[in-house]
Amino acid sequence: MEAIIPHLIAQNIWQLPEANRTVYATLVVLGAFVLVLGLIPVLQALPPRGRRAIVVTVTFLAGLLFAAEFFLPVDWRAIFPKDDPTRNFLTPAIQPAQNVLQTIGALALGLGTYGLVRLHLRNVVQRRTQWGYSVVLLIAFLTMATFSIANTLAERQLLKLEGTPQRVLERGFTILFDYTLVQLDAAMFSLIAFYIFSAAYRAFRIRSIEASILMFTAMVVMIGVVPLGAYISYQLLGLPQGPAPEGAGLGTQILHSIDLPDIANWILFTLNAPAQRAIEFGVGIGGLAMAIRLWLSLERGVT
C-alpha cells in the first residue's frame, strides 16, 4: 500500500481528471488568474531586493524541474516494478510545463503587440517625425490581423461564412499572405544577398597570406559546387568523371581526384566540416554557460 500511493501520485498529479476536464481546466485557469492578480500588489509592495528574491526562486525551481527530470534515473522499476521503464515521476510534468511556457510566450507576444501599437499610435497622435510610416504599419497590422483571425476561425468552423463573404475572405487572405507578405520576404532576402556579397568582398581582400588562402579556397569551392566547375573539369580540361576503377595506377587515381567538384567536396567535408563542428561545440559550451547563469540568476541584465 505504501508503494501504491506514491505510484498513483506520480501517475495522476500532473494530469486533470478525465471526467469534467473542462470544468477542472476552467477552475485551474481562474485560480491562476486570481493568484496572479493577488501577487501583483504584493510584488509592488515589496522592496526591490524582495522582488528579485521571488524571481530568482521561481526561475531556479522552474529550471530545476527540467534538469531533475533529465538527470534522474529513468528505469526506476526497483521502486515501482510495474511502472513504465522509460520515465520517472517528473516525466508527466514536462508536457504541462512546456504548455505553461507556450502560454507565457503567447502572453509575451500579446504584450509586445500592445507595446508596438501603443508606440506607433503615440507617433501618429503627436505627429512625430516620419509618423506616416506609423500609419502604414497600423493599417497593415489591423488588416492582416483581421483577415488572419477570420480565416482561422472559418477553417475551424467557428465562423460561418457562405457565398460572397467567404470568397472575399479567402481571396483577401491569399492576396495579403501569399501575394504580399511572402513576396516581401523574398525581396528582403534578395536585398540581404547584396550585403553578403559586400561583406565577402571586404573579407576576401588579399592583404596577407591568410587572406590569399581564404580567397583561393573560396573561389575553388564556389566554382566547384556549381555546374561551371563540372564544365571546366570535364569539358575544357577533359578530366575523367567519377571514381577511379579498381586496380588503377596512381596517375589515373590522381586524374579522377583533381576535378573541381571533387576538390570542392573534399574542402567542404574534410576541412570545413571539422572546423564547423569545433565552432558549434564552442557555441554549445557558451550556450550552456549562459543557461546556467540565467538559471542561477547570475546574469544581471535579466534580473
SVG drawing of the C-alpha trace seen along z (x, -y; Angstrom):
<svg xmlns="http://www.w3.org/2000/svg" viewBox="-24 -66 75 71">
<polyline fill="none" stroke="black" stroke-width="0.4" points="0.0,0.0 2.8,-2.4 4.3,-1.8 1.0,-2.2 0.2,-5.7 3.3,-7.4 2.8,-5.5 -0.7,-6.9 0.5,-10.4 3.2,-10.1 0.7,-8.9 -2.1,-11.5 -0.7,-14.5 0.2,-16.2 -3.0,-15.4 -6.5,-16.6 -9.2,-14.0 -10.9,-12.7 -14.4,-13.4 -15.3,-17.1 -12.0,-18.1 -13.3,-21.4 -14.6,-22.4 -11.3,-21.5 -9.3,-23.4 -11.5,-26.4 -11.0,-26.3 -7.3,-26.0 -7.1,-29.0 -9.3,-31.1 -7.2,-30.1 -4.0,-31.1 -5.6,-34.3 -6.7,-35.2 -3.3,-34.2 -1.5,-36.5 -3.9,-39.4 -3.2,-38.8 0.6,-38.7 0.8,-41.9 0.0,-44.2 2.2,-42.0 5.1,-42.4 4.6,-46.1 4.7,-46.5 7.9,-44.5 11.3,-46.3 13.4,-45.6 15.5,-43.0 12.4,-41.1 11.0,-41.1 14.4,-39.9 14.4,-37.0 11.0,-35.8 12.1,-36.0 15.3,-34.1 13.4,-31.4 10.8,-30.9 13.5,-30.8 15.6,-28.3 12.6,-26.0 11.4,-26.1 14.9,-25.2 15.3,-22.6 12.2,-20.7 13.7,-20.2 17.2,-19.4 15.9,-16.9 13.7,-15.1 16.6,-14.8 19.2,-13.6 17.1,-11.4 17.3,-7.7 14.7,-6.7 14.4,-3.0 13.1,-3.0 11.4,0.3 13.3,1.2 10.8,-1.1 7.8,-0.6 8.2,2.7 5.0,2.2 5.8,-1.3 7.0,-2.4 10.8,-2.0 11.1,-5.0 10.1,-7.6 10.4,-8.8 7.9,-10.6 8.7,-14.0 8.3,-12.9 4.5,-13.5 5.1,-17.1 7.3,-18.1 4.4,-18.4 2.3,-20.6 5.4,-22.7 6.0,-23.2 2.4,-24.2 2.9,-26.8 6.0,-28.1 3.9,-28.3 1.3,-30.3 3.9,-32.6 5.3,-33.1 1.8,-33.9 1.3,-36.5 4.7,-38.0 3.7,-38.2 0.5,-40.0 2.4,-42.4 4.9,-43.1 2.0,-43.7 0.4,-46.1 3.7,-48.0 4.1,-48.2 0.6,-49.5 0.9,-52.0 4.2,-53.3 3.0,-53.9 -0.3,-55.4 1.6,-57.9 3.7,-58.7 0.6,-59.4 -1.2,-61.4 1.8,-63.6 2.7,-63.9 6.3,-62.9 9.0,-62.6 8.0,-60.1 4.6,-59.5 3.3,-58.4 5.2,-55.1 3.4,-54.5 0.1,-55.0 1.1,-52.4 2.2,-50.0 -1.1,-50.3 -3.3,-49.9 -1.3,-46.9 -1.3,-45.4 -5.0,-45.7 -5.8,-44.5 -3.6,-41.4 -4.7,-40.6 -8.4,-40.8 -8.1,-38.6 -5.8,-36.1 -8.1,-35.7 -11.2,-35.5 -9.6,-32.9 -8.5,-30.8 -12.0,-30.9 -13.5,-30.0 -11.2,-27.0 -12.1,-25.7 -15.8,-26.1 -16.2,-28.8 -17.1,-31.5 -19.9,-30.6 -19.5,-32.3 -21.0,-31.3 -21.1,-32.7 -19.6,-36.1 -18.3,-36.8 -16.4,-33.5 -14.8,-34.1 -13.9,-37.7 -12.2,-36.4 -10.3,-33.6 -9.2,-35.9 -8.2,-38.7 -6.2,-36.4 -4.5,-34.9 -3.6,-38.4 -2.3,-39.6 -0.3,-36.5 0.8,-34.7 1.0,-37.6 2.2,-40.3 3.9,-39.0 5.7,-36.1 6.9,-38.3 8.1,-41.0 10.1,-38.3 11.7,-37.1 12.5,-40.7 14.1,-41.3 16.3,-38.2 17.3,-39.1 18.5,-42.5 20.4,-40.8 22.3,-38.9 24.0,-42.2 25.1,-42.9 26.5,-39.4 28.4,-40.0 29.7,-43.3 30.9,-41.6 32.5,-38.8 34.3,-41.4 35.8,-43.1 36.7,-39.7 38.4,-38.5 40.8,-41.4 44.2,-39.9 46.3,-41.7 48.1,-38.7 49.0,-35.1 45.9,-34.0 43.6,-36.2 45.2,-34.7 44.5,-31.2 40.9,-32.2 40.3,-33.8 41.7,-30.8 39.8,-28.3 36.5,-30.2 36.9,-30.6 37.6,-26.8 34.5,-25.9 32.2,-28.4 33.2,-27.3 33.2,-23.6 29.7,-23.4 28.1,-25.0 27.8,-23.5 30.7,-25.7 33.1,-23.6 32.0,-20.4 32.1,-22.1 35.7,-23.3 36.9,-20.0 35.2,-17.6 34.6,-19.6 37.5,-22.0 40.2,-20.1 38.9,-16.6 39.4,-15.1 37.8,-11.7 34.5,-11.8 33.6,-9.5 35.7,-7.4 38.8,-5.7 38.4,-2.0 39.7,0.7 43.4,1.5 44.1,-1.8 47.5,-3.3 48.5,-6.3 48.3,-8.6 44.8,-7.5 43.6,-7.9 45.1,-11.4 43.3,-12.4 40.0,-11.1 40.5,-13.2 41.7,-16.6 38.4,-17.8 36.9,-20.9 33.7,-19.2 35.8,-16.6 38.2,-19.2 35.3,-21.4 33.6,-18.4 36.9,-17.5 37.3,-21.0 33.7,-21.1 33.6,-17.7 37.2,-17.2 38.5,-20.6 35.4,-22.8 33.2,-20.2 35.6,-19.6 36.2,-23.3 32.5,-23.9 31.9,-21.2 34.5,-22.8 32.8,-26.2 29.4,-24.6 30.9,-22.8 32.3,-26.1 28.9,-27.8 27.2,-24.9 29.5,-25.3 28.9,-29.1 25.1,-28.5 25.3,-26.0 27.3,-28.6 24.7,-31.3 21.9,-28.9 23.4,-28.1 23.9,-31.8 20.3,-32.5 19.1,-29.6 21.1,-30.7 20.1,-34.4 23.7,-35.4 23.0,-37.4 22.4,-40.9 21.0,-42.1 17.9,-39.8 17.2,-40.2"/>
</svg>
